[in-house]
Amino acid sequence: MRIDAHQHFWLRERGDYDWLTPDLEPLWQDFLPDDLAPILEKNAIAGTILVQAAPTDEETAFMLSLARAHPFIRGVVGWTDLSVADAPTRIAALASDPLIVGLRPMLQDLPDDDAILAPQVQPALAAMTRHGLALDALIRPVHLPRLIALRESHPDLRVVIDHAAKPYIASGDLERWARDLKAVAADGITHCKLSGLVTEAAAGWTLDDLRPFVAIVLEAFGPERVMWGSDWPVLNLASDYQGWVGATHDLLSDLGPEQQASILGGTAQQFYRLEER
């Protein structure tokens, strides 16, 4: 079963997508399940993980309403403020909904690079572990060492790095990113999404621009801890769904069928515990 482990929807009139502005012309429209469903069918993708795009509880409720109406949405990665005193209570309530598979603080947008390590956040992370929710880490390379410290405090928290931590593909600067990514992966537990790479590449990117970065991800995590995602519709800034699917097939062509199957669906099913839902 093929799973898209990372996609978004939004309805602009909801008004909480502060990052979404008219200058992002390919994204300045509504994107909803009826837009994605035929694309999934064309590419033989059976289901998706719907990931938050706004840091509000209201958007999480919106995503859950979409998931209840559209069965191809196999799980929702929502949001709640992990720093507030009642975060553990909020997390328990969210976890009672079987469609919630994880939470994503938008760490890349926070002014403090150490935000995930703040003392007030630790009870929330413990609650996520207790209730079986995964942490989607929306981070940049600077945050990778923070994940090592996070793991020391929460060894049983399931963590997946979104978009391979957004490496500097456009500049080709991979040395420090590769070192820190491998250090994180050495825990044998943390997972990584093969997604969001084309939007970090320069305009007119080629497969050769991506290959060194994909090779490092696969070397660090192995296929059993890598999951493919489209990052649709953000993907539309640099490609389209069919283009990224085709690129993925080329980038993974040296792997065996079982390894490809893990990356294209099996890893996501295991990590997000979709088989239990």
Kinemage of the C-alpha trace (Angstrom):
@kinemage 1
@onewidth
@group {chain A} dominant
@subgroup {mainchain}
@vectorlist {calphas} color= white
{ca met a 1} P 0.000 0.000 0.000
{ca arg a 2} L 1.409 3.360 -1.040
{ca ile a 3} L 1.043 6.181 1.473
{ca asp a 4} L 1.770 9.869 1.010
{ca ala a 5} L 3.137 10.624 4.458
{ca his a 6} L 2.977 14.413 4.186
{ca gln a 7} L 0.365 16.630 2.559
{ca his a 8} L -1.696 19.686 3.451
{ca phe a 9} L -5.077 21.266 2.833
{ca trp a 10} L -6.151 24.815 3.455
{ca leu a 11} L -9.147 27.081 3.075
{ca arg a 12} L -7.933 30.672 2.926
{ca glu a 13} L -11.097 32.195 4.374
{ca arg a 14} L -10.313 30.468 7.670
{ca gly a 15} L -7.682 33.168 8.128
{ca asp a 16} L -5.023 31.494 10.264
{ca tyr a 17} L -2.388 30.709 7.620
{ca asp a 18} L -0.179 33.690 8.403
{ca trp a 19} L 2.609 32.478 6.137
{ca leu a 20} L 0.321 32.177 3.100
{ca thr a 21} L 0.487 35.410 1.098
{ca pro a 22} L -0.350 36.407 -2.500
{ca asp a 23} L 3.319 36.463 -3.489
{ca leu a 24} L 3.240 32.667 -3.183
{ca glu a 25} L 1.124 32.630 -6.305
{ca pro a 26} L 0.969 28.843 -6.927
{ca leu a 27} L -0.322 28.386 -3.377
{ca trp a 28} L -2.692 31.367 -3.221
{ca gln a 29} L -5.865 29.356 -3.604
{ca asp a 30} L -7.824 26.782 -1.649
{ca phe a 31} L -6.580 23.200 -1.681
{ca leu a 32} L -9.093 20.603 -0.503
{ca pro a 33} L -9.655 16.836 -0.711
{ca asp a 34} L -11.527 16.952 -4.002
{ca asp a 35} L -8.446 18.542 -5.563
{ca leu a 36} L -6.108 15.819 -4.367
{ca ala a 37} L -8.270 12.705 -4.709
{ca pro a 38} L -7.906 12.324 -8.520
{ca ile a 39} L -4.142 12.905 -8.264
{ca leu a 40} L -3.850 10.120 -5.705
{ca glu a 41} L -5.883 7.779 -7.876
{ca lys a 42} L -3.734 8.542 -10.919
{ca asn a 43} L -0.593 7.714 -8.951
{ca ala a 44} L -2.002 4.617 -7.200
{ca ile a 45} L -1.623 6.113 -3.732
{ca ala a 46} L -4.038 4.577 -1.260
{ca gly a 47} L -3.919 7.074 1.553
{ca thr a 48} L -2.290 10.129 3.075
{ca ile a 49} L -1.171 11.715 6.310
{ca leu a 50} L -2.677 15.191 6.544
{ca val a 51} L -0.296 17.589 8.307
{ca gln a 52} L -1.073 20.913 9.959
{ca ala a 53} L -0.283 24.165 8.166
{ca ala a 54} L -1.371 26.668 10.833
{ca pro a 55} L -0.479 26.828 14.547
{ca thr a 56} L -4.061 26.838 15.811
{ca asp a 57} L -6.366 24.382 17.493
{ca glu a 58} L -9.051 25.463 15.053
{ca glu a 59} L -7.071 24.177 12.091
{ca thr a 60} L -6.659 20.805 13.780
{ca ala a 61} L -10.437 20.607 14.167
{ca phe a 62} L -10.803 21.575 10.495
{ca met a 63} L -8.422 18.818 9.413
{ca leu a 64} L -10.255 16.254 11.510
{ca ser a 65} L -13.545 17.237 9.883
{ca leu a 66} L -11.975 16.627 6.466
{ca ala a 67} L -10.535 13.289 7.547
{ca arg a 68} L -13.917 12.076 8.785
{ca ala a 69} L -15.445 12.893 5.406
{ca his a 70} L -12.630 11.526 3.210
{ca pro a 71} L -11.357 8.031 4.058
{ca phe a 72} L -8.167 8.388 2.031
{ca ile a 73} L -6.907 10.614 4.877
{ca arg a 74} L -5.553 7.843 7.089
{ca gly a 75} L -4.231 10.074 9.857
{ca val a 76} L -3.902 13.696 10.967
{ca val a 77} L -0.825 15.382 12.409
{ca gly a 78} L -2.325 18.276 14.306
{ca trp a 79} L -1.169 21.147 16.478
{ca thr a 80} L -1.622 22.317 20.014
{ca asp a 81} L 0.458 24.696 22.095
{ca leu a 82} L 2.985 22.463 23.864
{ca ser a 83} L 4.164 25.255 26.157
{ca val a 84} L 0.953 25.952 28.090
{ca ala a 85} L 0.269 24.475 31.496
{ca asp a 86} L -2.741 22.451 30.390
{ca ala a 87} L -1.007 20.991 27.325
{ca pro a 88} L -1.036 17.431 28.759
{ca thr a 89} L -4.820 17.653 29.170
{ca arg a 90} L -5.231 18.952 25.619
{ca ile a 91} L -3.006 16.177 24.302
{ca ala a 92} L -5.009 13.518 26.119
{ca ala a 93} L -8.201 14.854 24.541
{ca leu a 94} L -6.666 14.893 21.066
{ca ala a 95} L -5.260 11.403 21.478
{ca ser a 96} L -8.743 10.078 22.206
{ca asp a 97} L -9.572 10.685 18.536
{ca pro a 98} L -8.258 7.717 16.515
{ca leu a 99} L -7.563 9.954 13.522
{ca ile a 100} L -4.900 11.930 15.400
{ca val a 101} L -1.534 10.252 14.850
{ca gly a 102} L 0.822 13.039 15.856
{ca leu a 103} L 1.456 16.697 16.606
{ca arg a 104} L 3.690 19.235 14.889
{ca pro a 105} L 5.001 22.371 16.578
{ca met a 106} L 6.233 24.707 13.845
{ca leu a 107} L 9.760 24.825 15.260
{ca gln a 108} L 11.311 26.365 12.142
{ca asp a 109} L 9.234 29.525 12.700
{ca leu a 110} L 9.902 30.000 16.408
{ca pro a 111} L 12.438 32.671 17.426
{ca asp a 112} L 14.153 30.383 19.944
{ca asp a 113} L 16.066 27.524 18.302
{ca asp a 114} L 15.922 25.712 21.655
{ca ala a 115} L 12.135 25.976 21.974
{ca ile a 116} L 11.587 22.200 21.967
{ca leu a 117} L 13.957 21.912 24.954
{ca ala a 118} L 12.214 24.562 27.090
{ca pro a 119} L 11.237 23.282 30.558
{ca gln a 120} L 7.583 24.200 30.087
{ca val a 121} L 7.368 21.987 26.979
{ca gln a 122} L 8.643 18.805 28.630
{ca pro a 123} L 5.327 17.760 30.286
{ca ala a 124} L 3.639 17.980 26.879
{ca leu a 125} L 6.287 15.784 25.237
{ca ala a 126} L 5.912 13.281 28.063
{ca ala a 127} L 2.152 13.295 27.481
{ca met a 128} L 2.655 12.663 23.771
{ca thr a 129} L 4.801 9.652 24.612
{ca arg a 130} L 2.258 8.404 27.133
{ca his a 131} L -0.607 8.655 24.644
{ca gly a 132} L 1.299 7.241 21.684
{ca leu a 133} L 1.403 10.380 19.543
{ca ala a 134} L 4.339 11.038 17.224
{ca leu a 135} L 6.254 14.300 16.986
{ca asp a 136} L 6.678 15.681 13.474
{ca ala a 137} L 9.773 17.867 13.665
{ca leu a 138} L 9.451 20.788 11.265
{ca ile a 139} L 13.025 21.967 11.527
{ca arg a 140} L 16.013 23.380 9.704
{ca pro a 141} L 19.599 22.101 9.935
{ca val a 142} L 20.342 24.313 12.945
{ca his a 143} L 17.807 22.350 14.983
{ca leu a 144} L 19.288 18.889 14.415
{ca pro a 145} L 21.564 18.917 17.501
{ca arg a 146} L 18.510 19.842 19.579
{ca leu a 147} L 16.905 16.531 18.592
{ca ile a 148} L 19.781 14.650 20.178
{ca ala a 149} L 19.165 16.484 23.449
{ca leu a 150} L 15.431 15.877 23.085
{ca arg a 151} L 15.980 12.150 22.672
{ca glu a 152} L 18.007 12.039 25.888
{ca ser a 153} L 15.014 13.350 27.829
{ca his a 154} L 12.312 11.458 25.915
{ca pro a 155} L 13.836 8.223 24.620
{ca asp a 156} L 10.465 6.628 23.856
{ca leu a 157} L 8.924 9.555 21.955
{ca arg a 158} L 8.461 8.693 18.288
{ca val a 159} L 10.039 11.466 16.192
{ca val a 160} L 10.084 11.989 12.436
{ca ile a 161} L 12.095 14.762 10.795
{ca asp a 162} L 10.034 16.577 8.178
{ca his a 163} L 11.653 17.274 4.798
{ca ala a 164} L 15.016 15.861 5.939
{ca ala a 165} L 15.458 19.069 8.007
{ca lys a 166} L 15.393 21.247 4.877
{ca pro a 167} L 18.999 20.884 3.711
{ca tyr a 168} L 20.671 23.650 1.729
{ca ile a 169} L 20.252 21.994 -1.650
{ca ala a 170} L 20.335 25.235 -3.628
{ca ser a 171} L 23.842 26.042 -2.386
{ca gly a 172} L 25.033 22.442 -2.335
{ca asp a 173} L 26.197 22.908 1.261
{ca leu a 174} L 25.660 19.496 2.801
{ca glu a 175} L 28.662 18.854 5.075
{ca arg a 176} L 27.323 20.103 8.422
{ca trp a 177} L 23.762 19.006 7.655
{ca ala a 178} L 24.987 15.506 6.767
{ca arg a 179} L 27.093 15.250 9.928
{ca asp a 180} L 24.261 16.325 12.209
{ca leu a 181} L 21.616 14.254 10.411
{ca lys a 182} L 23.738 11.131 10.784
{ca ala a 183} L 24.271 11.930 14.459
{ca val a 184} L 20.519 12.112 15.004
{ca ala a 185} L 19.894 8.943 13.004
{ca ala a 186} L 22.427 7.039 15.098
{ca asp a 187} L 19.824 6.610 17.838
{ca gly a 188} L 18.212 3.897 15.707
{ca ile a 189} L 14.735 5.277 16.455
{ca thr a 190} L 14.217 8.658 14.799
{ca his a 191} L 12.601 8.577 11.339
{ca cys a 192} L 12.911 10.935 8.369
{ca lys a 193} L 10.592 12.089 5.593
{ca leu a 194} L 11.757 12.093 1.999
{ca ser a 195} L 9.740 15.166 1.153
{ca gly a 196} L 10.079 18.898 0.621
{ca leu a 197} L 13.425 18.608 -1.148
{ca val a 198} L 12.559 20.243 -4.463
{ca thr a 199} L 11.445 23.441 -2.747
{ca glu a 200} L 14.879 23.665 -1.111
{ca ala a 201} L 16.629 23.270 -4.478
{ca ala a 202} L 17.424 26.037 -6.924
{ca ala a 203} L 15.037 26.855 -9.750
{ca gly a 204} L 15.470 24.428 -12.611
{ca trp a 205} L 16.705 21.693 -10.249
{ca thr a 206} L 17.743 18.345 -11.660
{ca leu a 207} L 17.895 14.853 -10.223
{ca asp a 208} L 21.639 15.241 -9.874
{ca asp a 209} L 21.047 18.170 -7.514
{ca leu a 210} L 18.986 15.933 -5.251
{ca arg a 211} L 20.937 12.665 -5.408
{ca pro a 212} L 23.676 13.481 -2.839
{ca phe a 213} L 21.084 14.552 -0.279
{ca val a 214} L 18.827 11.553 -0.848
{ca ala a 215} L 21.844 9.251 -0.604
{ca ile a 216} L 22.744 10.704 2.798
{ca val a 217} L 19.188 10.302 4.081
{ca leu a 218} L 19.109 6.658 2.982
{ca glu a 219} L 22.574 5.957 4.380
{ca ala a 220} L 21.708 7.544 7.728
{ca phe a 221} L 18.254 6.080 8.322
{ca gly a 222} L 17.892 3.096 6.010
{ca pro a 223} L 14.645 2.441 4.095
{ca glu a 224} L 12.920 1.135 7.214
{ca arg a 225} L 13.058 4.607 8.794
{ca val a 226} L 12.441 6.745 5.691
{ca met a 227} L 8.953 7.609 4.452
{ca trp a 228} L 7.980 9.329 1.234
{ca gly a 229} L 5.782 12.406 1.233
{ca ser a 230} L 4.671 14.847 -1.428
{ca asp a 231} L 4.411 18.029 0.654
{ca trp a 232} L 1.560 18.866 -1.737
{ca pro a 233} L 0.510 21.575 -2.434
{ca val a 234} L 3.674 23.364 -1.235
{ca leu a 235} L 5.364 21.093 -3.772
{ca asn a 236} L 3.740 23.200 -6.509
{ca leu a 237} L 6.285 25.971 -5.886
{ca ala a 238} L 8.963 23.866 -7.577
{ca ser a 239} L 7.298 20.907 -9.312
{ca asp a 240} L 3.995 19.042 -9.336
{ca tyr a 241} L 2.766 15.774 -7.887
{ca gln a 242} L 3.485 13.702 -10.976
{ca gly a 243} L 6.913 15.271 -11.327
{ca trp a 244} L 7.905 14.431 -7.745
{ca val a 245} L 6.557 10.879 -8.071
{ca gly a 246} L 8.651 10.389 -11.204
{ca ala a 247} L 11.729 11.903 -9.584
{ca thr a 248} L 11.284 9.638 -6.573
{ca his a 249} L 11.182 6.530 -8.739
{ca asp a 250} L 14.462 7.555 -10.366
{ca leu a 251} L 16.102 8.460 -7.052
{ca leu a 252} L 15.159 5.096 -5.505
{ca ser a 253} L 15.795 2.965 -8.590
{ca asp a 254} L 18.927 1.347 -7.136
{ca leu a 255} L 16.969 -0.065 -4.191
{ca gly a 256} L 15.247 -3.424 -4.178
{ca pro a 257} L 11.448 -3.796 -4.313
{ca glu a 258} L 11.087 -4.368 -0.566
{ca gln a 259} L 13.173 -1.316 0.284
{ca gln a 260} L 11.177 0.838 -2.113
{ca ala a 261} L 7.930 -0.505 -0.671
{ca ser a 262} L 9.047 0.525 2.816
{ca ile a 263} L 9.822 4.084 1.757
{ca leu a 264} L 6.680 4.438 -0.353
{ca gly a 265} L 4.263 3.221 2.278
{ca gly a 266} L 5.413 0.594 4.738
{ca thr a 267} L 7.453 2.904 6.946
{ca ala a 268} L 4.584 5.401 7.274
{ca gln a 269} L 2.125 2.631 8.135
{ca gln a 270} L 4.424 1.362 10.866
{ca phe a 271} L 5.478 4.727 12.266
{ca tyr a 272} L 2.003 6.240 12.418
{ca arg a 273} L 0.499 2.883 13.468
{ca leu a 274} L -2.027 2.988 10.684
{ca glu a 275} L -2.551 -0.757 10.832
{ca glu a 276} L -3.962 -0.321 14.348
{ca arg a 277} L -6.617 2.165 13.186
